[in-house]
Amino acid sequence: MLKKGLEYSSHENVFIRQALGDNIRLDGRGIRDYRDISIELSRDECRSESSVTLGATRVICIVNGEIVVPYPDRPTEGILQFNADISICTEQAGHTSSSICRMLERSIRDSEALDTESLCIIAAEKVWAITCEVRVLNYGGNVADACNLAVMGALRAFRKPEVSVSRLDMDMDPITTSRLLSSEARDSLPLSSSAEVKLHNTDEREPLPLALHHTPLSISFGVFAEIKSFQEGSEWKMVLVSDPTDEEERVMDGFIVYSVNAHGEVCAVLKPGGVGMSSDTVLAAANLALSRAPTLHSHLTSALTTLETNYQQTRGQRLETLRALRKEQVKYIAYVEGKKEGNGETMDVSDIADSVDGGIDIDDPILKYNFNHSAA
């Protein structure tokens, strides 16, 4: 249980339980109320980051992608892995890095939220490995919901660079595997000794989102057994508390976590020990989770919309700067060529400069990755 890692007084236990008997919580919420949620998303080259604040709990997640060799038993599937780094307060509350990773695996990977076959580049040789690094910066209770929301936000915000595979032993044009190749076509590609894999910068080609089938989000409940109201004649009962705080987690008798997607489907249920629950209580908690899920998905969708708006605006400004620099370079080259002819006249470059508006020459050395971002 989580409370084994924390010391608390018996008076605190009695006070919280008696207050819950009259639907009163220490922070003024009702037993079905949730704390405010803040989601911030950002994106970079082959990297995304999310920051989730749930009350006093703050979690960040960084998603990175790299090309690796697949597992021998799954040659056509990419890799999705989770790592967790927790604070001292989180450890004192009874959480461990492995328990958080197991919760994320149950909720996301085991529910097949991500199509791992879409991460394959060359069967048995090169696949994408997506790594989710979770860091709990501050613990204020209900770390499971915050971690799951941070991971799914970062996965939704992540963009995979487009990949081209060129067959060097054949007179063929490069094949864009991320868009054109089916799994059968990828299996027929030659070995890496005769193929070249190239990653395209986001300014060269539009990056692609991950193939996510659905978005499971966690909703947790603290379980308190043998709760009784101050009123005379009241009976002992079991109380489910939504979004428990760290003080409530110290004295609760157990907790249960539901993973629900935007379609109203329960993808996973996690109950790591604690007091037993009847089937009616489990179903009642599931209905509460289903009613809460649309609000969480709405928060995530709003954060993704804000991210896309800001990202496209920044990218458009950067591309306009690159086009202007390219025009100046073309004019300078034409001026130099005119001087070499010895007639003192420069070439007419108006048509050449205007033609740059149609796109960017990806083979131009001035448009390399480092120059792109240093000039922006």
Residue pairs with C-beta under 8 A, 6 or more apart in sequence:
1 94
1 254
1 273
1 274
2 93
2 94
2 95
2 249
2 250
2 252
2 255
3 94
3 249
3 250
3 251
3 252
4 94
5 91
5 92
5 93
5 94
5 95
6 92
6 93
6 94
6 250
8 250
8 251
12 247
12 250
12 251
13 250
13 251
16 26
16 247
16 248
16 251
17 224
17 227
17 251
18 228
18 230
19 25
19 26
20 31
20 224
20 227
20 239
20 241
21 227
21 228
21 229
21 230
21 234
21 239
22 229
22 230
22 231
23 30
23 31
25 31
25 33
25 241
25 245
25 248
26 245
26 247
26 248
27 35
27 55
27 245
29 35
29 243
31 239
31 240
31 241
31 242
32 242
32 288
33 242
33 243
34 242
34 243
34 292
34 295
35 54
35 55
35 243
36 54
36 55
37 52
37 53
37 54
37 149
37 296
37 299
38 51
38 52
38 53
39 50
39 51
39 52
39 149
39 153
39 299
39 300
39 302
39 303
40 50
40 51
40 52
40 303
41 48
41 49
41 50
41 51
41 153
41 154
41 156
41 157
41 303
41 304
41 306
41 307
42 48
42 49
42 50
42 157
42 307
43 49
43 157
43 158
43 159
43 307
43 311
45 161
45 201
45 202
45 369
46 64
46 65
46 66
46 159
46 160
46 161
46 199
47 62
47 63
47 64
47 65
47 158
48 62
48 63
48 154
48 155
48 157
48 158
48 159
49 60
49 61
49 62
49 63
49 154
49 157
50 60
50 61
50 150
50 151
50 153
50 154
50 157
51 58
51 59
51 60
51 150
52 58
52 59
52 60
52 61
52 146
52 149
52 150
52 153
53 146
54 140
54 142
54 145
54 146
54 149
54 243
55 140
55 141
55 142
55 243
55 245
56 138
56 139
56 140
56 141
56 245
56 246
57 136
57 138
57 139
57 140
57 141
57 142
57 143
57 146
58 136
58 137
58 138
58 140
58 146
59 134
59 135
59 136
59 137
59 143
59 146
59 147
59 149
59 150
60 134
60 135
60 137
60 150
61 132
61 133
61 134
61 135
61 147
61 150
61 151
61 153
61 154
62 132
62 133
62 135
62 154
63 130
63 131
63 132
63 133
63 151
63 154
63 155
63 157
63 158
64 130
64 131
64 133
65 128
65 129
65 130
65 131
65 158
65 160
65 161
66 128
66 129
66 131
67 121
67 126
67 127
67 128
67 129
67 163
67 197
67 199
68 79
68 126
68 127
68 128
68 129
69 125
69 126
69 127
70 76
70 77
70 78
70 79
70 120
70 124
70 125
70 126
70 127
71 77
71 79
72 124
74 116
75 123
75 124
76 117
76 120
76 123
76 124
76 127
76 183
76 186
76 187
77 116
77 117
77 119
77 120
77 127
78 116
78 117
78 118
78 119
78 120
78 127
78 128
78 129
78 130
79 116
79 119
79 127
79 128
79 129
79 130
80 108
80 109
80 114
80 116
80 130
80 132
81 129
81 130
81 131
81 132
82 100
82 101
82 104
82 105
82 108
82 109
82 131
82 132
82 134
82 151
83 97
83 101
83 131
83 132
83 133
83 134
84 97
84 98
84 100
84 101
84 104
84 134
84 135
84 136
84 147
85 97
85 133
85 134
85 135
85 136
86 95
86 96
86 97
86 100
86 135
86 136
86 139
86 143
87 136
87 137
87 138
87 139
89 138
89 139
89 246
90 136
90 139
90 143
93 139
93 143
93 246
93 249
93 250
95 136
95 139
95 143
99 272
100 134
100 136
100 143
100 144
100 147
101 134
103 144
103 147
103 148
103 218
103 257
103 270
104 132
104 134
104 147
104 148
104 151
106 259
106 268
106 270
107 148
107 216
107 218
107 257
107 259
107 267
107 268
107 270
108 114
108 148
108 151
108 152
108 155
108 216
110 268
111 214
111 216
111 259
111 261
111 267
111 268
112 213
113 152
113 212
113 213
113 214
113 215
113 216
113 261
113 267
114 130
114 155
114 210
114 211
114 212
114 213
115 211
115 212
115 213
117 183
118 210
118 211
119 127
119 128
119 129
119 130
120 127
120 128
120 183
120 186
121 127
121 128
121 163
121 165
121 177
121 186
121 197
122 165
122 177
122 186
122 189
122 192
122 195
122 197
123 183
123 186
123 187
123 189
125 191
125 192
126 192
126 197
128 160
130 155
130 158
130 210
132 151
132 154
132 155
134 147
134 150
134 151
136 143
136 146
136 147
139 246
140 245
140 246
141 243
141 244
141 245
141 246
141 247
141 248
141 249
142 220
142 243
142 244
142 245
142 249
144 218
144 220
144 257
144 270
145 217
145 218
145 219
145 220
145 243
145 257
147 218
148 216
148 217
148 218
148 259
149 217
149 218
149 296
149 300
152 215
152 216
152 217
152 300
153 300
153 303
153 304
155 210
155 212
156 209
156 210
156 212
156 215
156 300
156 304
157 304
157 307
158 209
158 210
159 202
159 207
159 208
159 209
160 178
160 207
160 208
160 209
160 210
161 199
161 200
161 201
161 202
161 205
161 207
161 208
162 176
162 178
162 179
162 199
162 200
162 205
162 206
162 207
162 208
163 176
163 177
163 178
163 197
163 198
163 199
163 200
164 174
164 175
164 176
164 177
164 197
164 198
164 200
165 174
165 175
165 177
165 181
165 189
165 195
165 196
165 197
165 198
166 172
166 174
166 175
166 195
166 196
166 198
167 175
167 189
167 190
167 194
167 195
168 194
168 195
168 196
169 190
169 194
174 198
175 181
177 186
178 208
179 208
181 189
189 195
200 362
201 362
201 369
201 372
202 315
203 315
203 318
203 319
203 322
203 360
203 367
203 372
204 360
204 362
204 367
214 261
214 262
214 263
214 265
214 267
215 261
215 262
215 297
215 300
216 259
216 260
216 261
216 267
216 268
217 259
217 260
217 261
217 293
217 296
217 297
217 300
218 257
218 258
218 259
219 242
219 257
219 258
219 259
219 260
219 288
219 289
219 292
219 293
219 296
220 242
220 243
220 244
220 255
220 256
220 257
220 258
221 240
221 241
221 242
221 244
221 255
221 256
221 257
221 258
221 285
221 288
221 289
222 240
222 241
222 244
222 248
222 249
222 252
222 254
222 255
223 238
223 239
223 240
223 241
223 252
223 253
223 254
223 255
223 256
223 274
223 275
223 277
224 238
224 239
224 240
224 241
224 251
224 252
224 253
225 238
225 253
225 254
225 275
226 236
226 237
226 238
227 236
227 237
227 238
227 239
228 234
228 235
228 236
228 237
238 275
238 277
238 278
238 281
240 281
240 284
240 285
240 288
241 248
241 252
242 288
242 292
244 252
244 255
249 255
252 274
253 274
253 275
254 271
254 273
254 274
254 275
254 277
255 271
255 272
255 274
256 269
256 270
256 271
256 277
256 282
256 285
257 268
257 269
257 270
257 271
258 266
258 268
258 269
258 285
258 286
258 289
259 266
259 267
259 268
259 269
259 270
260 266
260 267
260 289
260 290
260 292
260 293
261 267
261 293
262 293
262 294
262 297
264 290
264 293
266 286
266 289
266 290
269 282
269 286
271 277
277 285
314 376
317 376
318 372
318 373
318 375
318 376
319 360
321 375
321 376
322 360
322 367
322 372
322 375
323 356
323 357
323 360
325 366
325 375
326 356
326 360
326 361
326 364
326 366
326 367
327 353
327 356
329 366
330 349
330 352
330 353
330 356
331 349
331 353
334 346
334 347
334 348
334 349
334 352
335 346
335 347
337 347
338 344
338 345
338 346
338 347
339 346
360 367
361 367
